[in-house]
Amino acid sequence: MRTKVTNFDELTAEIARLKVQKKEQEAFLLNQYDLLKNKIEKPVRIANMVLNRVPGVSTVKGLISGIGQVTNKNNKADWLTKTLQLGLPLVLNRTLLKNAGWLKKGLVLLGSETVASQVNQGKVSSIIDKITSFIKPKKKKKKKGEIVDVVVETPTIPPNHPPMITAEESVQDNAYGIPKDSEAY
């Protein structure tokens, strides 16, 4: 809703009205956000409540988290390790272990995560460096008696140009800060 503002008092009243409207809308959106968050968290809370009542679930959770901590000793793994930990089991399960059972696939999953965490970016980068050094052409060596010509370019100054002075020198004796070279001097 737009209102026509004609003077300063109406402008200040409109600004105050818009600030109140802004606060109301923020409060409404915050309330809607809290309701949505509670609605989304409700199934998780119910599942946790049911799982806490079942005996032995905490033991399985502890076992799974213990395996995860052993296989992933450093949580700050580089991108290559994380990619290998995700991609290696997928490739192995689709190619070599296509007809294997779930137990073999699970063991390969744990083993491949451990292997992928041991392969680090340093080992791979050293292999890449060896390959690139093999592919790159060798640099030519200079002969001992070879003379190298060095050309140094100096800035050219036009013949009728006044001598170059710095900005401090141009306003040195002038009380108003006007440079000596200017037309107003």
C-alpha positions in Angstrom: 0.0 0.0 0.0 1.5 3.3 -1.1 0.6 6.6 0.4 1.4 9.9 -1.0 3.8 11.9 1.2 3.5 15.7 0.9 5.4 17.0 3.9 8.0 16.1 6.5 5.5 15.1 9.2 3.9 12.6 6.9 7.3 11.3 5.9 8.3 10.6 9.5 4.9 9.0 10.2 5.3 6.8 7.1 8.8 5.8 8.2 7.5 4.9 11.7 4.6 2.9 10.2 7.0 1.0 7.9 9.3 0.2 10.9 6.4 -1.2 12.9 5.3 -3.2 9.9 8.8 -4.6 9.4 9.0 -5.7 13.1 5.6 -7.4 12.7 6.7 -9.3 9.6 10.0 -10.3 11.1 8.1 -11.7 14.2 5.7 -13.6 12.0 8.4 -15.1 9.8 10.4 -16.1 12.9 7.3 -17.8 14.4 6.7 -19.7 11.1 10.4 -20.8 11.0 10.2 -22.2 14.5 6.9 -24.0 13.6 8.5 -25.5 10.5 11.7 -26.5 12.4 9.6 -28.3 15.1 7.5 -30.0 12.4 10.6 -31.3 10.7 12.4 -32.4 14.0 9.3 -34.3 15.3 9.9 -37.5 13.3 13.6 -37.6 14.4 12.6 -37.1 18.0 10.1 -39.9 17.8 12.6 -42.2 16.1 15.2 -41.5 18.8 12.7 -42.0 21.6 11.7 -45.4 20.1 15.3 -46.5 19.5 16.3 -45.5 23.0 13.7 -47.9 24.4 15.0 -50.9 22.3 17.8 -52.8 24.1 21.1 -53.1 22.3 20.7 -50.2 19.9 23.2 -48.1 21.9 25.7 -50.9 21.6 25.3 -51.0 17.8 25.6 -47.2 17.6 28.8 -47.3 19.6 30.2 -50.1 17.5 29.5 -48.2 14.2 30.9 -44.9 15.5 34.0 -46.8 16.8 34.6 -48.3 13.3 34.1 -44.8 11.8 36.7 -43.4 14.2 39.2 -46.1 13.5 38.9 -45.9 9.7 38.8 -42.1 9.6 41.6 -41.2 12.1 41.9 -37.6 10.8 38.6 -35.9 10.1 40.4 -33.3 8.1 41.1 -35.4 5.1 42.0 -33.8 1.8 39.7 -33.9 -1.2 41.4 -36.8 -2.9 41.0 -39.1 0.2 37.4 -38.2 0.5 36.8 -38.9 -3.2 38.6 -42.2 -3.0 36.6 -43.2 0.2 33.3 -42.6 -1.6 34.2 -43.8 -5.1 36.4 -46.8 -4.5 33.6 -48.9 -2.9 31.2 -48.0 -5.6 33.6 -49.0 -8.4 34.5 -52.3 -6.6 30.9 -53.2 -5.9 29.9 -52.6 -9.5 32.8 -54.4 -11.1 34.7 -57.0 -9.1 32.1 -57.7 -6.4 29.0 -57.7 -8.6 27.8 -61.2 -7.4 29.3 -61.1 -3.9 27.2 -61.1 -0.7 26.5 -58.2 1.6 29.1 -59.4 4.1 31.9 -59.3 1.5 30.8 -56.0 0.2 30.7 -54.6 3.8 34.2 -55.8 4.5 35.5 -54.4 1.2 33.8 -51.1 2.1 35.7 -50.9 5.4 39.0 -52.0 3.8 38.7 -49.6 0.9 38.1 -46.6 3.3 41.3 -47.6 5.2 43.3 -47.9 2.0 41.9 -44.6 0.7 42.9 -42.8 3.9 46.4 -44.1 3.6 46.8 -42.8 0.0 47.4 -39.2 0.4 47.8 -36.3 -1.9 51.6 -36.2 -1.5 52.0 -39.7 -3.0 49.8 -39.0 -5.9 51.4 -35.6 -6.6 54.9 -37.2 -6.6 53.6 -39.6 -9.2 52.2 -36.7 -11.3 55.5 -34.8 -11.0 57.4 -37.8 -12.3 55.1 -38.1 -15.2 55.3 -34.4 -16.1 59.1 -34.3 -15.8 59.2 -37.3 -18.2 56.9 -35.5 -20.7 58.4 -32.0 -20.5 61.2 -31.1 -22.9 64.6 -30.6 -21.4 65.9 -27.1 -21.0 68.9 -26.3 -23.3 72.1 -25.5 -21.5 74.1 -22.4 -22.4 77.6 -22.7 -23.7 80.4 -21.2 -21.7 81.6 -18.7 -24.4 78.1 -17.5 -25.3 77.5 -13.8 -25.0 74.1 -12.5 -24.1 73.0 -9.1 -25.4 71.1 -7.1 -22.8 68.9 -4.2 -24.0 67.8 -1.6 -21.5 65.2 0.8 -22.5 65.2 4.2 -21.0 62.1 6.5 -21.1 62.4 9.0 -23.9 61.9 12.7 -23.1 60.9 15.1 -25.9 63.7 17.7 -26.7 61.8 20.8 -25.7 60.3 19.4 -22.5 60.9 21.3 -19.2 63.0 19.6 -16.6 61.2 16.9 -14.5 60.5 17.9 -10.8 58.6 16.2 -8.1 55.3 17.4 -6.6 57.0 18.6 -3.4 59.5 20.7 -5.4 56.7 22.2 -7.4 54.9 23.7 -4.4 58.0 24.3 -2.2 58.1 28.1 -2.2 54.4 28.7 -2.9 52.1 29.5 0.1 48.9 28.4 -1.8 50.1 25.0 -2.9 49.8 25.9 -6.6 52.4 24.1 -8.7 55.0 26.3 -10.5 54.1 24.8 -13.9 50.4 25.6 -13.7 48.8 28.4 -15.6 47.4 30.1 -12.5 50.9 30.7 -11.1 
